[in-house]
Amino acid sequence: MVTCSSDGSLREWNLETGEQIGNDWRDGESRVYAAALSPNGKKIVSGGLDGIVKLWDIDASKIIAKWTRHGSGITSVCWNRDGGRILSGSYDGTAMVWDAESGNTILAIKTGHGDECSTIYSPDETMIASGGERGENMKIWEENGFIKIWDANTGKLIAKPEGHTWRVNCLAWTADGKTLISGSDDYSIRTWNTTTWQQINVLTEHTSIVRGIALSPNGRILASASWDETARLWNLENAQPIGTPLQHPDGLGCVSFSMDGTLLATGGDDGNAYSWDIAPSVREAGLGELLLSPSVSCQFLISPSQLNTLS
């Protein structure tokens, strides 16, 4: 696992022992707000208070590129599916698409958000979703919203899903592209139909700001992290919580699943990263099948002779 922190570091951890691997990765003392692993697992992109997109080589644990076009701190970064492009969002209200090899800017979108917090590609990479403040420029109020959907090739505004009443901090897209999920300062998580852009469900168990959300690899469980000092698991099929909240000593800012979906990683204001074995709580809630891929089925093949023995 790799973490980034407001202490200015990125750190690599052994999940089995909880020990840090090697030294901190640092480039100055600027706070690091976001980091994302490349699809091939060889690079990490990070962004932070200094407004510089930084590319790290994992094996060498060092920076191999820096890109500067944002005018303020960077709050989100992500890769496209083949690792050829990087998407970043900033407090300056812009979302930028970068060529991951050359560092050239492919697309710059002025989102109109008063405070850009999250940007993410749709699974087919035809759209970009952005979330943040509604915006303060009254001249373009009709273009303002807490969530906006953009054409990933032209930067043209496509839709503005309406429902949140405060800043949107985090976004996730289901693998089939049919549902967008958002977490907000209004304490809610909402799901959206990406054909009609109408709201589907509102998840309201958190009692403070929702700062992070993540989907399990099979897309059936949602995890959320909140300043109410809890992480929660949700059954996306019925929008109901799974088990009891995972309690922490301080507010949380981020959450992520392991590749097999059985571990959850969380991080927050106490300066620690946590890993949780979620399989027991999911099974205890009678929802063990949610840990399986939807395409997986279990069959028991019994011969006639075995059937006679069993009877």
C-alpha positions as CSV (number, residue, x, y, z in Angstrom):
1,M,0.0,0.0,0.0
2,V,1.1,3.5,-0.7
3,T,-0.1,6.5,1.3
4,C,0.3,10.3,0.8
5,S,0.0,12.8,3.6
6,S,-0.2,16.5,4.6
7,D,3.2,15.9,6.2
8,G,4.7,16.1,2.7
9,S,5.5,12.4,2.2
10,L,4.5,9.4,0.3
11,R,5.2,6.1,2.0
12,E,5.1,2.5,1.0
13,W,3.8,-0.2,3.4
14,N,3.9,-3.9,3.8
15,L,0.2,-4.8,4.5
16,E,1.0,-8.1,6.2
17,T,3.4,-6.6,8.8
18,G,2.3,-3.0,8.9
19,E,5.9,-1.9,8.5
20,Q,7.1,0.9,6.3
21,I,9.1,-0.2,3.2
22,G,12.2,1.9,2.7
23,N,12.4,5.6,3.3
24,D,9.8,8.3,2.8
25,W,9.3,9.7,-0.7
26,R,9.6,13.4,-0.6
27,D,9.9,16.4,-2.8
28,G,10.1,19.4,-0.5
29,E,7.7,19.9,2.4
30,S,4.5,20.7,0.5
31,R,1.4,18.8,1.6
32,V,0.4,15.9,-0.7
33,Y,-3.4,15.6,-1.1
34,A,-3.8,12.9,-3.7
35,A,-1.9,10.0,-5.3
36,A,-2.9,7.2,-7.8
37,L,-1.2,4.1,-9.0
38,S,-0.7,3.6,-12.8
39,P,-2.5,0.6,-14.4
40,N,0.8,-1.2,-14.9
41,G,1.8,-0.7,-11.3
42,K,5.1,0.9,-12.1
43,K,4.3,4.6,-11.5
44,I,2.5,6.8,-9.1
45,V,1.1,10.3,-9.8
46,S,0.7,12.7,-7.0
47,G,-0.6,16.3,-6.4
48,G,-0.7,18.6,-3.5
49,L,-0.6,22.1,-2.1
50,D,2.2,23.3,-4.4
51,G,0.0,22.8,-7.5
52,I,2.5,20.5,-9.3
53,V,1.6,17.2,-10.8
54,K,4.4,14.8,-9.9
55,L,5.2,11.4,-11.5
56,W,7.1,8.9,-9.4
57,D,9.0,5.7,-10.4
58,I,8.0,3.1,-7.8
59,D,11.1,0.9,-8.1
60,A,13.5,3.9,-7.8
61,S,11.2,5.7,-5.3
62,K,11.9,9.0,-7.0
63,I,10.3,11.7,-9.1
64,I,10.8,11.3,-12.9
65,A,8.6,14.3,-14.0
66,K,6.9,17.4,-12.8
67,W,4.2,19.4,-14.6
68,T,3.0,22.9,-13.7
69,R,-0.1,24.5,-15.1
70,H,-2.5,24.5,-12.2
71,G,-2.7,27.8,-10.4
72,S,-3.4,26.4,-6.9
73,G,-3.3,23.1,-4.9
74,I,-4.2,19.8,-6.6
75,T,-6.9,17.9,-4.9
76,S,-7.4,14.8,-7.1
77,V,-5.5,12.7,-9.6
78,C,-6.4,9.6,-11.6
79,W,-5.2,7.6,-14.7
80,N,-7.1,6.6,-17.7
81,R,-7.5,2.9,-18.4
82,D,-4.3,2.3,-20.5
83,G,-2.1,4.7,-18.5
84,G,-1.6,7.1,-21.3
85,R,-3.4,10.0,-19.7
86,I,-3.6,11.6,-16.3
87,L,-6.5,13.6,-15.0
88,S,-6.0,16.2,-12.3
89,G,-8.4,18.6,-10.4
90,S,-7.4,21.7,-8.5
91,Y,-8.5,24.3,-6.0
92,D,-8.2,26.8,-8.9
93,G,-11.4,25.3,-10.4
94,T,-9.7,23.6,-13.4
95,A,-9.5,20.0,-14.5
96,M,-6.6,19.1,-16.7
97,V,-5.8,16.1,-18.9
98,W,-2.1,15.3,-19.3
99,D,-0.2,13.1,-21.7
100,A,1.5,10.7,-19.3
101,E,4.7,10.4,-21.4
102,S,5.3,14.0,-22.6
103,G,3.5,15.9,-19.8
104,N,1.8,18.0,-22.5
105,T,-1.7,19.3,-21.6
106,I,-4.3,17.6,-23.8
107,L,-7.4,19.3,-22.3
108,A,-8.0,22.1,-19.8
109,I,-11.5,22.5,-18.4
110,K,-12.7,25.6,-16.4
111,T,-15.2,23.8,-14.3
112,G,-16.7,26.9,-12.7
113,H,-16.5,25.1,-9.3
114,G,-15.6,27.6,-6.5
115,D,-13.4,24.8,-5.1
116,E,-12.5,21.9,-7.3
117,C,-12.2,18.7,-5.2
118,S,-12.6,15.6,-7.3
119,T,-12.3,14.6,-11.0
120,I,-12.8,11.1,-12.5
121,Y,-13.1,9.4,-15.9
122,S,-16.2,7.4,-16.9
123,P,-15.3,3.8,-17.5
124,D,-15.4,4.2,-21.3
125,E,-13.4,7.5,-20.9
126,T,-15.9,9.5,-23.0
127,M,-16.8,11.6,-20.0
128,I,-15.2,13.4,-17.0
129,A,-17.1,14.0,-13.8
130,S,-16.1,16.9,-11.6
131,G,-17.2,17.7,-8.1
132,G,-16.7,20.7,-5.8
133,E,-18.4,23.9,-4.7
134,R,-21.2,25.3,-6.7
135,G,-19.2,28.4,-7.8
136,E,-19.5,32.1,-7.1
137,N,-19.5,33.6,-10.6
138,M,-23.1,34.8,-10.9
139,K,-22.6,35.5,-14.7
140,I,-22.3,31.7,-15.3
141,W,-24.7,30.6,-12.5
142,E,-26.6,28.5,-15.0
143,E,-23.4,26.4,-15.6
144,N,-22.7,26.0,-11.9
145,G,-23.4,22.9,-9.9
146,F,-21.9,20.7,-7.2
147,I,-21.4,17.9,-9.9
148,K,-20.8,18.5,-13.6
149,I,-20.3,16.0,-16.4
150,W,-18.0,16.9,-19.3
151,D,-17.2,15.6,-22.7
152,A,-13.7,14.1,-22.3
153,N,-12.6,15.0,-25.8
154,T,-14.0,18.5,-26.2
155,G,-14.4,19.7,-22.6
156,K,-18.1,20.6,-23.3
157,L,-20.5,20.5,-20.4
158,I,-23.0,17.6,-20.8
159,A,-25.0,17.5,-17.6
160,K,-25.4,18.8,-14.0
161,P,-26.9,16.3,-11.7
162,E,-28.9,18.2,-9.0
163,G,-29.5,17.0,-5.5
164,H,-26.6,17.8,-3.2
165,T,-26.9,20.9,-1.1
166,W,-23.2,21.4,-0.3
167,R,-19.8,20.7,-1.8
168,V,-19.1,17.4,-3.4
169,N,-15.7,15.9,-2.3
170,C,-15.5,12.5,-3.9
171,L,-16.8,10.6,-6.9
172,A,-16.8,7.0,-8.1
173,W,-18.2,5.4,-11.3
174,T,-19.5,1.8,-11.5
175,A,-17.6,-0.4,-14.0
176,D,-20.6,-0.7,-16.3
177,G,-20.8,3.1,-16.5
178,K,-24.5,3.1,-15.5
179,T,-24.1,4.7,-12.1
180,L,-22.2,7.6,-10.7
181,I,-21.7,7.9,-6.9
182,S,-20.9,11.1,-5.0
183,G,-20.0,12.0,-1.4
184,S,-20.6,15.5,0.0
185,D,-20.3,18.0,2.8
186,D,-24.0,17.7,3.2
187,Y,-23.3,14.3,5.0
188,S,-24.9,12.3,2.2
189,I,-23.8,9.8,-0.5
190,R,-25.9,9.8,-3.7
191,T,-26.2,7.6,-6.7
192,W,-27.1,8.8,-10.2
193,N,-28.4,7.2,-13.3
194,T,-25.9,8.2,-16.0
195,T,-28.4,8.0,-18.8
196,T,-31.0,10.4,-17.4
197,W,-28.8,12.0,-14.7
198,Q,-31.6,11.5,-12.2
199,Q,-30.9,10.7,-8.6
200,I,-31.4,7.0,-7.7
201,N,-30.7,6.7,-4.0
202,V,-29.5,8.8,-1.0
203,L,-27.3,7.1,1.6
204,T,-27.6,9.1,4.9
205,E,-26.1,7.2,7.8
206,H,-23.0,9.4,8.2
207,T,-23.3,12.3,10.7
208,S,-20.6,14.5,9.2
209,I,-18.8,15.4,5.9
210,V,-18.2,12.5,3.5
211,R,-14.6,12.8,2.3
212,G,-13.9,9.6,0.5
213,I,-15.7,6.7,-1.3
214,A,-14.4,3.6,-3.1
215,L,-16.0,0.7,-4.9
216,S,-14.9,-2.9,-4.3
217,P,-13.3,-4.6,-7.3
218,N,-16.4,-6.5,-8.2
219,G,-18.5,-3.3,-7.9
220,R,-21.0,-4.7,-5.4
221,I,-19.8,-3.0,-2.2
222,L,-19.3,0.7,-1.6
223,A,-17.0,2.0,1.2
224,S,-17.2,5.6,2.6
225,A,-15.0,7.6,4.9
226,S,-16.3,10.5,6.9
227,W,-15.3,13.2,9.4
228,D,-17.7,11.5,11.8
229,E,-14.7,9.2,12.6
230,T,-16.2,6.2,10.8
231,A,-15.9,4.2,7.6
232,R,-19.0,2.4,6.4
233,L,-19.7,-0.4,4.0
234,W,-22.8,-0.4,1.8
235,N,-24.6,-2.9,-0.3
236,L,-25.0,-1.1,-3.7
237,E,-27.7,-3.5,-4.8
238,N,-30.2,-2.1,-2.2
239,A,-28.3,1.0,-0.9
240,Q,-28.3,-0.4,2.7
241,P,-25.4,-0.3,5.1
242,I,-23.5,-3.5,5.8
243,G,-22.6,-4.3,9.4
244,T,-21.6,-1.7,12.0
245,P,-19.4,1.4,11.3
246,L,-15.6,1.0,11.5
247,Q,-14.7,3.3,14.3
248,H,-11.6,5.5,14.2
249,P,-10.0,8.0,16.7
250,D,-10.4,10.9,14.4
251,G,-12.0,12.1,11.2
252,L,-11.3,10.2,7.9
253,G,-10.3,11.5,4.5
254,C,-9.8,8.5,2.3
255,V,-10.7,4.9,1.8
256,S,-9.6,2.2,-0.7
257,F,-10.1,-1.6,-1.3
258,S,-7.4,-4.2,-1.9
259,M,-7.3,-5.8,-5.3
260,D,-9.2,-8.9,-4.0
261,G,-11.8,-6.8,-2.2
262,T,-11.3,-8.4,1.2
263,L,-9.2,-5.7,2.8
264,L,-10.1,-2.0,3.3
265,A,-7.6,0.8,3.8
266,T,-8.5,4.0,5.6
267,G,-6.6,7.2,6.5
268,G,-7.4,10.3,8.4
269,D,-6.5,13.2,10.6
270,D,-4.7,11.2,13.3
271,G,-1.8,10.6,10.9
272,N,-2.3,6.9,10.7
273,A,-3.3,4.5,7.9
274,Y,-5.4,1.5,8.8
275,S,-6.1,-1.9,7.1
276,W,-9.3,-3.8,7.9
277,D,-10.3,-7.4,7.1
278,I,-13.9,-6.8,6.0
279,A,-14.8,-10.3,4.9
280,P,-16.0,-11.4,8.4
281,S,-18.3,-8.5,8.8
282,V,-19.8,-8.9,5.3
283,R,-20.4,-12.6,6.0
284,E,-21.8,-12.0,9.4
285,A,-24.3,-9.7,7.8
286,G,-25.3,-12.7,5.7
287,L,-23.9,-11.0,2.5
288,G,-20.9,-13.1,1.8
289,E,-21.9,-13.5,-1.8
290,L,-21.2,-9.8,-2.3
291,L,-17.5,-10.6,-2.0
292,L,-17.8,-12.8,-5.1
293,S,-17.9,-11.5,-8.7
294,P,-21.5,-11.3,-10.0
295,S,-20.5,-13.7,-12.7
296,V,-19.4,-16.4,-10.2
297,S,-21.8,-19.2,-9.4
298,C,-21.3,-22.2,-7.2
299,Q,-22.4,-25.6,-8.2
300,F,-22.1,-29.0,-6.3
301,L,-21.8,-31.9,-8.7
302,I,-22.9,-35.2,-7.1
303,S,-22.9,-38.6,-8.8
304,P,-25.8,-41.0,-8.3
305,S,-23.5,-43.3,-6.2
306,Q,-22.5,-40.3,-4.0
307,L,-26.2,-39.3,-3.6
308,N,-27.0,-42.8,-2.4
309,T,-24.2,-42.6,0.1
310,L,-25.3,-39.2,1.4
311,S,-28.9,-40.4,1.8
